[in-house]
Amino acid sequence: MADTRAVLGAGTGPHVFVADLERPVLDEDDRHHFARVLRVRAGDAITVADGRGSWRPCRFGDPLEVTGAIEVVAAASPPLTVAFALVKGERPELIVQKLTELGIDRIVPFVAGRSVVRPDAGRVERQVQRWRRVAREAAMQSRRAWLPSVSDPVPFATVAEDPSAVRADRGGAPPDVAHTTVIVGPEGGWTDTERELVPTTLALGPQVLRAETAAIAAATLLGALRAGLVQPTER
């Protein structure tokens, strides 16, 4: 198998995740989406990936026609994490979608001291499965070879244990990739205890941002720094 850092599939055709690259098979939902929504026709070029960095080109049909060797995309380094305080409604889905599109490797929802939303034991498993489906769909749209991990909701103390973690807060230091985990708090702000647990802060701009905007801004800045699209500010 070849090792490549090229754009996955040169950006052509729809992209999907399958269980086995040696014998790729679309599940029924993906096949329906390709045929009915994207209007992919038999013989059209697509790419399939395993979510762990490997992919190959195929042609759409029943069954799929393999047209090329398995390629391997190296994992981006360093891996990036954005942890976000749970917010209301469908905004967690928006956060997961955009963080996936922006290349974040690990997405961690957490419960902050001033979080309005608390995990419901009867619903949390369904919510997490929904977030993971959203991440998979966003990874297909953005042509990722690697699926991000989306964790179950955790307490703030758990994300605070990460030695690379910084807290997003006004007046913090400019972003850099020496701190690869950014923790974005609730709209009610941080408690004194949370400030003490993670004293190092990172600034996302001079404005006061909504929680979901802050998470997306953190992902954008870290991703651009890691890709070398922008240079870190000297401190």
Buried (B, 14 or more C-beta within 10 A) or exposed (E): EEEEEEEBBEEBBBBBBBEEBEEBEBEEEBBEBBBEEEEBEEEBBBBBBBBBBBBBBBBBBEEBBBEEEBBBBEEBEBBBBBBBBBBEEEBBBBBBBBBBBBBBBBBBBBBBBBBEBEBEEEEBEEBBEBBBBBBBBBBBEBBBBBBBBBBEBBEBEBBBEBEBBBBBBEEBBEBBBEBBBBBBBBBEEBBEEBBEBBEEBBBBEEEEBEBBBBBBBBBBBBBBBBEEEEEEEEE
